[in-house]
Amino acid sequence: MAVAIGVLESAENGPFSSLQRLMFAVQSKSAGHGVGNDPVEAGAIAAVKGGDNRSYDYLVSKYMKRVVSIAWGIVRNAHDAEDLAQEAFVKAFQTIGRFKTGEPFGPWIYRIVTNLALDVVKRRQRFRHEELSDAQPAERRDRADLPAVTGELGRRIDEAIESLPEMQRIVARLYLVEQFDHAEIAVMTGLSEGTIRSHLSLARGKLKTRLADLYEDAHE
């Protein structure tokens, strides 16, 4: 199964474009990702509800990379992220009958995997601020097209987010890295929008302090 180690930089973008994207999000409002209409997705959901289990493959292939990336951003362990993604898709399949016709599948599966990942975090009793190098990503054939942490800049940004208190870290990753908006994060986590905004505001201040020299360099 594919594993997306989504952090801040991508194969297409240089490190400074990634920093600028993070800084813009920290200082203001990050761009939303939106959910477009997909007739193939709607057809696949209808087919699955009608008993055609093979049509579920389309939903898995469309959303797997993002679902694993969300899980990894919360639990910070590639193996656990893979397992959580599988569990989320199984749970979504088992409850597909309750899925509202006409609704996009993405927000639903994102909410499921977020809740599962948060349950894992709650069960953990050990120190979670691990170095990125301690999290070993699973092998995959298409690593080149995935976001990845590369270089000193990426490491510093990642460590700055990891240094945040737990819920600030999770909200910051969902907002700054995964590009969900406040309302989406509230639905995914079960928290109010006000609480999400509070966590994000605190996270922004701490990130700006920890990465102050990078902000100064970017404004020169």
Phi, psi and omega per residue, in radians:
M1 nan 2.502 -3.103
A2 -1.219 2.560 3.096
V3 -2.194 2.165 3.106
A4 -1.802 2.007 3.105
I5 -1.672 1.327 -3.035
G6 -1.467 2.116 3.098
V7 -2.263 -1.595 -3.059
L8 -2.335 -0.472 -3.057
E9 -1.946 2.706 3.127
S10 -2.249 2.952 -3.134
A11 -1.152 -0.504 -3.089
E12 -1.451 -0.481 -3.011
N13 -1.868 2.484 3.056
G14 -1.332 2.940 -3.081
P15 -1.099 -0.601 -3.095
F16 -1.304 -0.553 3.059
S17 -1.144 -0.602 3.087
S18 -1.178 -0.733 3.118
L19 -1.103 -0.748 -3.137
Q20 -1.086 -0.686 3.115
R21 -1.121 -0.763 3.119
L22 -1.121 -0.788 -3.086
M23 -1.131 -0.701 3.105
F24 -1.084 -0.706 3.140
A25 -1.193 -0.679 3.141
V26 -1.154 -0.641 -3.052
Q27 -1.510 -0.477 -3.095
S28 -2.455 -2.299 -3.068
K29 -1.956 2.151 3.116
S30 -1.235 2.637 3.125
A31 -1.182 2.396 3.106
G32 -1.364 2.856 -3.103
H33 -1.766 -0.430 3.068
G34 1.212 2.858 3.092
V35 -2.322 1.967 -3.125
G36 -1.494 2.858 3.088
N37 -1.311 2.369 -3.135
D38 -2.333 1.727 -3.128
P39 -1.092 -0.516 3.109
V40 -1.167 -0.713 3.095
E41 -1.076 -0.810 3.131
A42 -1.047 -0.701 3.116
G43 -1.164 -0.668 3.139
A44 -1.144 -0.739 3.137
I45 -1.102 -0.771 3.128
A46 -1.087 -0.695 -3.137
A47 -1.144 -0.738 3.128
V48 -1.103 -0.755 3.111
K49 -1.075 -0.507 3.139
G50 -1.485 0.018 3.071
G51 1.863 0.001 3.122
D52 -1.560 1.528 -3.069
N53 -1.104 -0.475 -3.099
R54 -1.153 -0.443 3.137
S55 -1.172 -0.293 3.122
Y56 -1.161 -0.403 -3.137
D57 -1.014 -0.588 -3.135
Y58 -1.113 -0.761 -3.130
L59 -1.145 -0.710 3.124
V60 -1.112 -0.818 -3.106
S61 -1.151 -0.589 -3.116
K62 -1.260 -0.660 -2.972
Y63 -1.931 -0.131 -3.020
M64 -1.008 -0.841 -3.061
K65 -1.055 -0.767 -3.129
R66 -1.180 -0.685 -3.128
V67 -1.126 -0.749 3.106
V68 -1.145 -0.679 3.137
S69 -1.103 -0.734 3.106
I70 -1.088 -0.819 -3.133
A71 -1.082 -0.750 -3.127
W72 -1.123 -0.688 3.136
G73 -1.074 -0.457 -3.133
I74 -1.589 -0.839 -3.045
V75 -1.619 -0.320 3.053
R76 1.031 0.654 3.087
N77 -2.578 2.127 -3.026
A78 -1.095 -0.744 -3.119
H79 -1.122 -0.789 3.116
D80 -1.105 -0.661 -3.140
A81 -1.097 -0.742 3.083
E82 -1.052 -0.820 -3.126
D83 -1.089 -0.731 -3.135
L84 -1.158 -0.663 3.103
A85 -1.099 -0.784 3.096
Q86 -1.054 -0.793 -3.130
E87 -1.083 -0.687 -3.129
A88 -1.122 -0.766 -3.130
F89 -1.204 -0.622 3.068
V90 -1.125 -0.782 -3.131
K91 -1.115 -0.730 3.127
A92 -1.113 -0.699 3.127
F93 -1.133 -0.753 -3.102
Q94 -1.162 -0.428 -3.104
T95 -1.964 0.308 -3.070
I96 -1.030 -0.434 3.132
G97 -1.115 -0.433 -3.131
R98 -1.585 -0.082 -3.122
F99 -1.278 2.316 -3.079
K100 -1.313 2.175 3.117
T101 -1.060 2.349 3.133
G102 1.666 -0.263 3.110
E103 -1.459 2.584 3.072
P104 -1.233 2.513 -3.087
F105 -1.296 -0.519 -3.051
G106 -0.935 -1.002 -3.111
P107 -0.991 -0.563 -3.120
W108 -1.202 -0.875 -3.116
I109 -1.212 -0.560 3.086
Y110 -1.144 -0.698 3.123
R111 -1.148 -0.714 -3.131
I112 -1.100 -0.847 -3.085
V113 -1.211 -0.590 3.099
T114 -1.115 -0.789 3.127
N115 -1.100 -0.709 3.106
L116 -1.119 -0.752 -3.130
A117 -1.162 -0.693 3.111
L118 -1.126 -0.595 3.074
D119 -1.103 -0.691 3.108
V120 -1.110 -0.788 -3.140
V121 -1.049 -0.737 -3.126
K122 -1.112 -0.536 -3.115
R123 -1.395 -0.298 -3.092
R124 -1.316 2.412 3.135
Q125 -2.008 -0.088 -3.069
R126 -1.656 2.936 3.114
F127 -1.124 2.283 -3.014
R128 -1.819 -0.138 -3.066
H129 -1.422 1.240 -3.107
E130 -1.477 2.671 3.005
E131 -1.197 2.559 -3.122
L132 -1.029 -0.588 -3.106
S133 -1.142 -0.323 3.138
D134 -1.364 -0.304 3.138
A135 -1.644 1.896 -3.062
Q136 -1.568 1.960 3.128
P137 -1.235 2.539 3.115
A138 -1.235 2.659 3.118
E139 -1.182 2.525 3.072
R140 -2.675 2.786 -3.072
R141 -1.512 -0.320 -3.044
D142 -2.007 0.669 -3.117
R143 -1.037 -0.522 -3.025
A144 -1.072 -0.472 -3.078
D145 -1.720 0.203 -3.097
L146 -1.799 2.634 2.972
P147 -1.086 2.568 -3.140
A148 -2.703 2.688 3.059
V149 -1.521 2.067 3.139
T150 -2.348 2.399 3.035
G151 1.408 3.020 -3.078
E152 -1.128 -0.710 -3.113
L153 -1.093 -0.830 3.120
G154 -1.068 -0.689 3.135
R155 -1.103 -0.760 -3.116
R156 -1.141 -0.755 3.132
I157 -1.104 -0.770 -3.139
D158 -1.094 -0.764 3.139
E159 -1.144 -0.607 3.122
A160 -1.115 -0.749 3.098
I161 -1.159 -0.704 -3.127
E162 -1.152 -0.425 -3.104
S163 -1.342 -0.191 -3.108
L164 -1.245 2.672 3.003
P165 -0.979 2.727 -2.906
E166 -0.860 -1.006 -3.074
M167 -1.241 -0.530 3.044
Q168 -1.135 -0.693 3.104
R169 -1.080 -0.825 -3.100
I170 -1.120 -0.800 -3.138
V171 -1.141 -0.711 3.134
A172 -1.081 -0.734 3.129
R173 -1.157 -0.755 -3.139
L174 -1.124 -0.621 -3.090
Y175 -1.489 -0.913 -3.036
L176 -1.402 -0.658 -3.055
V177 -1.636 -0.895 -3.095
E178 -1.454 -0.222 3.039
Q179 1.169 0.517 2.991
F180 -1.395 2.656 3.095
D181 -1.595 3.074 -3.049
H182 -1.012 -0.792 -3.091
A183 -1.119 -0.707 3.141
E184 -1.131 -0.756 3.141
I185 -1.134 -0.663 3.117
A186 -1.057 -0.765 3.119
V187 -1.149 -0.750 -3.084
M188 -1.145 -0.652 -3.053
T189 -1.716 -0.265 -3.090
G190 1.409 0.192 3.102
L191 -1.695 2.824 3.103
S192 -1.327 2.763 3.095
E193 -1.073 -0.633 3.118
G194 -1.074 -0.701 3.115
T195 -1.174 -0.697 3.105
I196 -1.066 -0.803 3.139
R197 -1.106 -0.645 3.116
S198 -1.136 -0.832 3.101
H199 -1.024 -0.751 -3.082
L200 -1.196 -0.681 3.115
S201 -1.082 -0.770 3.108
L202 -1.134 -0.710 3.135
A203 -1.113 -0.751 3.125
R204 -0.987 -0.833 -3.121
G205 -1.054 -0.740 -3.118
K206 -1.231 -0.647 3.117
L207 -1.172 -0.721 3.138
K208 -1.125 -0.613 3.105
T209 -1.223 -0.813 -3.078
R210 -1.210 -0.543 -3.108
L211 -1.889 0.494 -3.043
A212 -0.972 -0.722 -3.101
D213 -1.156 -0.582 3.118
L214 -1.205 -0.704 3.100
Y215 -1.107 -0.720 -3.135
E216 -1.110 -0.761 -3.137
D217 -1.102 -0.674 -3.080
A218 -1.226 -0.391 -3.108
H219 -1.697 0.005 -3.139
E220 -1.297 nan nan
